Amino acid sequence: MADIIVAGGGIGGLAAALATARRGHRVTVLERAERFAELGAGIQLAPNAFHALDRLGVGDRVRARAVYIDELRFMDGTSGERVASMPLTRAYRSRFGNPYVVVARGDLYQPLLDACRAAPDVELLGGRTVLRYDQDPGRVHVVTTAGERFTGAALIGADGIRSAVRAQLVADGRPRVSGHTIYRSVIPMERVPEDLRWNTVTLWAGPKWHFVHYPIGGGKQLNLAATRDDDATEEVVGRPVRKSHVLSRFPSLSGTARRLLDLGEEWRTWVLCDRDPVRRWTDGRVALLGDAAHPMLQYAAQGACMALEDAVVAGRLLDCSADEIPQRLEKYNAERRERTARTQLVAREMGTRLYHPAGEAARARNAMLAAFTADELHDKVAWLHGAAII
């Protein structure tokens, strides 16, 4: 048994705590916020997420809170044309061994938090912001901004895209600003007309923009997310914005999509950021996980899924003595870096070449997508949704 320190109490950090505690280690989670809570709206979970959640012992609790989606639907946002649909029911679930669902972020986070609170070897400490670390041959020492010092056999940096652990380990500066601005709103489903209550994840693609919506909260809410490729250059995180401004940013949105966008209230906006893939996320007894290791744009809907996979792989490899930890963390890095780097780059490409073309490029994209059969669409995502790599 060793003492493991986890920086960050988000989805990835709690998953890492569970995964390592299940291997017999004592785990201390240091979270910058005073309370352990997950902010944000909807999140999509593909079967690979459930492969990880089941290994963490919380898969059924997340399934109980989830909306089981019938299909991923791709629409032309200017013409209103239905371009392609990937069914997610019987054949998909049989092939990949789990469903594709959508949940409110809290409906994923709370089962992880409850499991950590129930685990005798997991200690959750809020109000602790990790500042830096240093090491000697057998230990890593973690210092918080308040000057507290924690010592363990390993540090897992799961402290997000602006990770202090990454700043020291990789030293690659601030995140890359994507130039894309997203607007988000969640509304009660009772406000949505019956004919628009689709059990789908629907994406409307337009010239330099796209709009996504799907049910969350057990079907009681509708999650709206509209993205504009507007060459934004400054980071924005959760700023309130007027509804009139949001509507003005999508003037060419077709009739049905416009009806849905018009339902949104209490909009907030973010400028999306990610980072370039790096090959090395380890430094002796320190390793990165989730957004601290490989932050990605949301377009592949895999950020949380990759963090959950990371946690399970790290937990499996840390089934070892304290002396073996540096070598096991190197192996964790080696096992995860190619898959996560590919996902980062695919997410970027989806946000430009697939979602945002105009004119002839958009027509060519529509023709390409429309030509795929359901089985061929499943083949396209098999490497991501169905890979049993954990």
C-alpha positions as CSV (number, residue, x, y, z in Angstrom):
1,M,0.0,0.0,0.0
2,A,1.2,3.5,-0.9
3,D,0.0,7.0,-0.4
4,I,-1.2,8.6,-3.7
5,I,-2.0,12.3,-4.1
6,V,-4.5,13.4,-6.8
7,A,-4.5,17.1,-7.8
8,G,-8.0,17.9,-8.9
9,G,-11.4,16.7,-7.8
10,G,-13.3,16.7,-11.2
11,I,-14.4,13.6,-13.1
12,G,-10.9,12.5,-13.9
13,G,-9.5,13.1,-10.5
14,L,-12.3,11.2,-8.7
15,A,-12.0,8.3,-11.2
16,A,-8.3,8.2,-10.6
17,A,-8.9,8.1,-6.8
18,L,-11.3,5.2,-7.1
19,A,-9.1,3.3,-9.5
20,T,-6.0,3.5,-7.3
21,A,-7.9,3.0,-4.0
22,R,-9.3,-0.2,-5.5
23,R,-5.7,-1.4,-5.9
24,G,-5.1,-1.0,-2.2
25,H,-3.6,2.5,-2.0
26,R,-4.5,5.3,0.3
27,V,-5.5,8.3,-1.8
28,T,-5.8,12.0,-1.0
29,V,-7.6,14.3,-3.4
30,L,-6.8,18.0,-3.4
31,E,-9.5,20.1,-5.0
32,R,-9.2,23.9,-5.4
33,A,-12.9,24.6,-4.8
34,E,-14.2,24.5,-1.3
35,R,-16.9,22.0,-2.3
36,F,-16.7,18.9,-4.5
37,A,-19.2,19.6,-7.3
38,E,-19.3,19.5,-11.1
39,L,-20.5,22.5,-13.0
40,G,-21.7,22.4,-16.6
41,A,-24.6,21.1,-18.6
42,G,-24.8,18.0,-20.8
43,I,-22.2,15.4,-21.6
44,Q,-22.2,12.5,-24.0
45,L,-20.9,9.1,-23.0
46,A,-20.0,6.5,-25.6
47,P,-19.6,2.7,-24.8
48,N,-15.9,3.1,-24.0
49,A,-16.8,5.4,-21.0
50,F,-19.0,2.6,-19.6
51,H,-16.3,0.0,-20.0
52,A,-14.3,2.3,-17.6
53,L,-17.2,3.1,-15.3
54,D,-18.0,-0.6,-14.9
55,R,-14.4,-1.2,-13.8
56,L,-14.7,1.6,-11.3
57,G,-17.9,0.1,-9.9
58,V,-20.3,3.0,-10.8
59,G,-21.5,2.0,-14.3
60,D,-25.0,1.0,-13.2
61,R,-25.5,4.2,-11.1
62,V,-24.6,6.3,-14.1
63,R,-26.9,4.2,-16.4
64,A,-29.8,4.8,-14.0
65,R,-29.4,8.6,-14.5
66,A,-28.8,8.5,-18.2
67,V,-30.9,9.1,-21.3
68,Y,-30.4,6.2,-23.8
69,I,-30.1,7.9,-27.2
70,D,-31.6,6.3,-30.3
71,E,-29.3,7.9,-32.9
72,L,-26.7,10.6,-33.7
73,R,-28.3,12.8,-36.3
74,F,-26.5,15.1,-38.7
75,M,-28.5,17.9,-40.3
76,D,-27.7,20.7,-42.8
77,G,-28.3,23.7,-40.7
78,T,-29.1,26.1,-43.5
79,S,-31.4,23.9,-45.7
80,G,-32.9,21.8,-42.9
81,E,-32.0,18.7,-44.8
82,R,-31.5,15.5,-42.9
83,V,-28.0,14.3,-44.1
84,A,-27.2,11.2,-42.1
85,S,-28.1,9.3,-39.0
86,M,-26.0,6.7,-37.0
87,P,-28.4,4.4,-35.1
88,L,-27.4,3.7,-31.5
89,T,-29.8,1.0,-30.5
90,R,-29.7,-2.8,-30.9
91,A,-26.9,-3.4,-33.4
92,Y,-24.7,-0.6,-32.0
93,R,-25.1,-1.8,-28.4
94,S,-24.5,-5.4,-29.3
95,R,-21.4,-4.6,-31.3
96,F,-19.8,-2.2,-28.7
97,G,-21.1,-3.9,-25.5
98,N,-22.7,-0.8,-24.0
99,P,-25.1,2.0,-24.8
100,Y,-24.5,5.6,-26.0
101,V,-26.1,7.9,-23.5
102,V,-26.3,11.6,-22.5
103,V,-26.4,12.9,-19.0
104,A,-26.1,16.1,-17.1
105,R,-22.5,16.4,-15.9
106,G,-23.6,16.1,-12.3
107,D,-25.3,12.7,-13.1
108,L,-21.8,11.4,-14.0
109,Y,-20.0,13.2,-11.3
110,Q,-22.3,12.3,-8.3
111,P,-21.9,8.5,-8.5
112,L,-18.1,9.0,-8.7
113,L,-18.2,11.4,-5.7
114,D,-20.5,9.0,-3.7
115,A,-18.2,6.1,-4.4
116,C,-15.1,8.1,-3.2
117,R,-16.9,9.2,0.0
118,A,-17.8,5.6,0.7
119,A,-14.2,4.4,0.1
120,P,-12.3,4.2,3.4
121,D,-9.0,4.8,1.8
122,V,-10.0,8.0,-0.1
123,E,-9.7,11.4,1.6
124,L,-11.3,14.4,-0.2
125,L,-9.9,17.8,0.8
126,G,-11.5,20.9,-0.7
127,G,-10.0,24.4,-0.7
128,R,-6.5,23.1,-1.6
129,T,-5.0,24.5,-4.8
130,V,-1.9,22.7,-5.9
131,L,1.0,25.1,-6.7
132,R,4.0,22.9,-7.3
133,Y,5.7,19.6,-6.5
134,D,9.2,18.4,-5.8
135,Q,10.6,14.9,-5.5
136,D,13.3,12.8,-3.8
137,P,14.1,9.2,-4.8
138,G,11.2,7.7,-2.9
139,R,8.6,10.4,-2.5
140,V,6.9,13.3,-4.1
141,H,6.0,16.5,-2.1
142,V,3.0,18.6,-3.1
143,V,2.8,22.2,-2.0
144,T,-0.5,24.2,-2.1
145,T,-1.0,27.9,-2.6
146,A,-1.7,28.2,1.2
147,G,1.7,26.6,1.9
148,E,0.4,23.2,3.0
149,R,2.6,20.2,2.1
150,F,1.5,16.7,1.3
151,T,3.8,13.8,0.7
152,G,3.1,10.5,-1.1
153,A,4.6,7.9,-3.4
154,A,2.9,9.4,-6.5
155,L,1.1,12.5,-7.7
156,I,-1.5,12.3,-10.4
157,G,-2.2,15.7,-11.9
158,A,-5.9,15.8,-12.8
159,D,-6.2,19.5,-12.4
160,G,-7.6,20.4,-15.8
161,I,-6.6,22.3,-18.9
162,R,-4.9,25.0,-16.9
163,S,-3.1,22.4,-14.7
164,A,-0.4,23.7,-12.3
165,V,1.1,20.2,-12.4
166,R,1.4,20.3,-16.2
167,A,2.8,23.9,-16.0
168,Q,5.8,22.4,-14.1
169,L,6.0,19.1,-15.9
170,V,5.5,20.1,-19.5
171,A,6.0,23.9,-19.3
172,D,4.0,24.6,-22.5
173,G,2.3,27.8,-21.4
174,R,-1.3,28.7,-21.7
175,P,-3.9,26.6,-23.6
176,R,-4.4,27.1,-27.4
177,V,-7.4,29.3,-28.1
178,S,-9.3,27.6,-30.8
179,G,-11.1,30.6,-32.3
180,H,-14.5,29.0,-31.6
181,T,-17.1,30.5,-29.3
182,I,-19.8,28.3,-27.8
183,Y,-23.1,29.4,-26.3
184,R,-24.8,27.0,-23.8
185,S,-28.3,26.9,-22.3
186,V,-30.4,24.2,-20.5
187,I,-34.2,24.5,-20.5
188,P,-37.0,22.5,-19.1
189,M,-38.4,19.9,-21.5
190,E,-41.9,21.0,-20.8
191,R,-41.1,24.2,-22.7
192,V,-40.1,22.3,-25.8
193,P,-42.9,21.6,-28.3
194,E,-43.9,17.9,-28.6
195,D,-42.8,17.7,-32.2
196,L,-39.2,18.8,-31.2
197,R,-38.7,16.3,-28.3
198,W,-36.3,14.0,-30.2
199,N,-34.4,11.2,-28.4
200,T,-31.3,12.0,-30.5
201,V,-28.1,13.9,-30.3
202,T,-28.8,16.3,-33.3
203,L,-26.1,18.4,-34.9
204,W,-27.1,21.2,-37.4
205,A,-24.0,22.2,-39.5
206,G,-23.6,25.5,-41.2
207,P,-20.9,27.8,-42.6
208,K,-18.5,28.4,-39.8
209,W,-21.0,27.3,-37.1
210,H,-22.9,24.4,-35.8
211,F,-25.7,23.8,-33.2
212,V,-26.2,20.7,-31.1
213,H,-29.1,19.7,-28.8
214,Y,-30.1,16.6,-26.8
215,P,-32.2,15.7,-23.7
216,I,-30.6,15.4,-20.3
217,G,-31.7,15.0,-16.7
218,G,-33.7,11.8,-17.3
219,G,-35.4,13.5,-20.3
220,K,-36.6,16.5,-18.2
221,Q,-34.3,19.1,-19.7
222,L,-33.0,20.0,-23.2
223,N,-29.3,20.9,-23.5
224,L,-28.5,23.5,-26.2
225,A,-25.0,24.2,-27.4
226,A,-24.3,26.5,-30.4
227,T,-20.8,27.1,-31.7
228,R,-19.5,29.9,-33.9
229,D,-16.1,29.8,-35.7
230,D,-15.5,33.6,-35.1
231,D,-11.7,33.7,-34.8
232,A,-11.9,34.6,-31.0
233,T,-8.5,35.2,-29.6
234,E,-9.1,35.5,-25.8
235,E,-10.2,32.9,-23.3
236,V,-13.7,33.3,-22.0
237,V,-15.2,31.0,-19.3
238,G,-18.9,30.9,-18.5
239,R,-19.7,34.6,-19.2
240,P,-23.5,35.4,-19.2
241,V,-24.7,36.7,-22.6
242,R,-27.9,38.1,-23.8
243,K,-30.3,35.9,-25.8
244,S,-30.5,38.5,-28.5
245,H,-26.8,38.3,-29.0
246,V,-26.9,34.5,-29.3
247,L,-29.7,34.6,-31.9
248,S,-27.8,37.2,-33.9
249,R,-24.8,35.0,-34.2
250,F,-26.7,32.3,-36.2
251,P,-28.7,34.3,-38.8
252,S,-28.8,31.5,-41.5
253,L,-30.1,28.8,-39.2
254,S,-33.0,26.9,-40.8
255,G,-36.6,26.9,-39.5
256,T,-36.7,23.9,-37.1
257,A,-33.2,24.6,-35.7
258,R,-34.2,28.3,-35.3
259,R,-37.2,27.3,-33.3
260,L,-35.0,25.2,-30.9
261,L,-32.4,27.9,-30.5
262,D,-35.0,30.5,-29.8
263,L,-36.1,28.4,-26.7
264,G,-32.8,29.0,-24.9
265,E,-32.6,31.3,-21.9
266,E,-29.9,32.3,-19.5
267,W,-27.2,31.7,-22.0
268,R,-23.5,31.5,-21.1
269,T,-20.5,31.6,-23.4
270,W,-17.1,30.1,-23.5
271,V,-14.2,30.4,-26.0
272,L,-13.0,26.8,-26.6
273,C,-9.4,25.9,-25.9
274,D,-7.3,22.8,-26.2
275,R,-3.5,21.9,-26.4
276,D,-1.3,20.2,-28.9
277,P,-0.6,16.5,-28.1
278,V,2.7,15.8,-26.2
279,R,4.5,12.5,-25.9
280,R,5.5,12.8,-22.3
281,W,3.2,13.3,-19.3
282,T,5.4,11.8,-16.6
283,D,8.2,13.0,-14.4
284,G,9.4,10.3,-12.0
285,R,6.6,9.8,-9.5
286,V,4.3,12.4,-11.2
287,A,1.9,11.8,-14.1
288,L,-0.9,13.8,-15.8
289,L,-4.4,12.6,-16.5
290,G,-7.5,13.8,-18.4
291,D,-7.6,17.4,-19.5
292,A,-4.3,18.0,-17.8
293,A,-2.6,15.5,-20.1
294,H,-4.6,15.8,-23.3
295,P,-7.2,18.6,-23.4
296,M,-9.4,18.3,-26.5
297,L,-12.2,20.2,-28.2
298,Q,-15.6,18.8,-27.5
299,Y,-16.4,17.8,-31.1
300,A,-15.6,14.1,-30.7
301,A,-17.6,14.0,-27.4
302,Q,-14.7,12.1,-25.8
303,G,-13.0,14.4,-23.2
304,A,-14.6,12.7,-20.2
305,C,-14.4,9.3,-21.8
306,M,-10.7,9.6,-22.2
307,A,-10.2,10.8,-18.6
308,L,-12.2,7.7,-17.4
309,E,-10.0,5.4,-19.5
310,D,-6.9,7.1,-18.2
311,A,-8.0,6.5,-14.6
312,V,-8.7,2.8,-15.2
313,V,-5.4,2.2,-17.0
314,A,-3.4,4.1,-14.3
315,G,-5.2,2.1,-11.6
316,R,-4.4,-1.2,-13.2
317,L,-0.7,-0.3,-13.7
318,L,-0.4,1.0,-10.1
319,D,-1.2,-2.4,-8.7
320,C,2.4,-2.4,-7.5
321,S,4.8,-1.5,-4.7
322,A,5.9,2.1,-4.1
323,D,9.3,1.3,-5.5
324,E,7.8,0.3,-8.9
325,I,5.6,3.4,-9.3
326,P,7.9,5.5,-11.6
327,Q,8.3,2.7,-14.1
328,R,4.5,1.9,-14.0
329,L,3.7,5.6,-14.7
330,E,6.0,5.5,-17.7
331,K,4.1,2.5,-18.9
332,Y,0.8,4.3,-18.4
333,N,2.0,7.2,-20.5
334,A,3.2,4.9,-23.2
335,E,-0.2,3.0,-23.3
336,R,-2.3,6.1,-23.4
337,R,-0.5,8.7,-25.5
338,E,-1.2,7.5,-29.1
339,R,-4.9,6.9,-28.5
340,T,-5.5,10.2,-26.8
341,A,-3.4,12.2,-29.3
342,R,-5.4,10.7,-32.1
343,T,-8.6,11.7,-30.4
344,Q,-7.4,15.3,-29.8
345,L,-6.5,15.7,-33.5
346,V,-9.7,14.1,-34.7
347,A,-11.8,16.5,-32.5
348,R,-10.0,19.5,-34.1
349,E,-10.6,18.1,-37.6
350,M,-14.3,17.5,-36.9
351,G,-14.7,21.1,-35.9
352,T,-13.4,22.5,-39.1
353,R,-13.6,20.0,-42.0
354,L,-16.8,18.2,-40.9
355,Y,-19.0,20.8,-39.1
356,H,-18.1,24.2,-40.6
357,P,-17.7,24.0,-44.4
358,A,-19.7,26.2,-46.7
359,G,-20.8,26.1,-50.4
360,E,-19.4,23.3,-52.5
361,A,-17.4,21.9,-49.6
362,A,-20.6,21.5,-47.5
363,R,-22.4,19.8,-50.4
364,A,-19.5,17.4,-50.9
365,R,-19.5,16.6,-47.1
366,N,-23.3,16.0,-47.2
367,A,-23.0,13.6,-50.1
368,M,-20.1,11.7,-48.4
369,L,-22.1,11.3,-45.1
370,A,-25.3,10.4,-46.9
371,A,-23.6,7.5,-48.7
372,F,-22.6,5.6,-45.6
373,T,-24.7,2.7,-44.4
374,A,-25.4,2.3,-40.7
375,D,-22.7,-0.5,-40.5
376,E,-20.2,1.7,-42.2
377,L,-20.8,4.5,-39.8
378,H,-20.3,2.0,-36.9
379,D,-17.1,1.0,-38.5
380,K,-15.9,4.6,-38.6
381,V,-16.3,5.0,-34.8
382,A,-15.2,1.5,-33.8
383,W,-11.7,2.5,-32.9
384,L,-13.0,5.0,-30.5
385,H,-16.3,3.8,-29.1
386,G,-15.6,0.1,-28.9
387,A,-11.9,-0.3,-28.2
388,A,-11.4,-2.5,-25.2
389,I,-8.0,-1.0,-24.3
390,I,-8.6,-0.8,-20.5
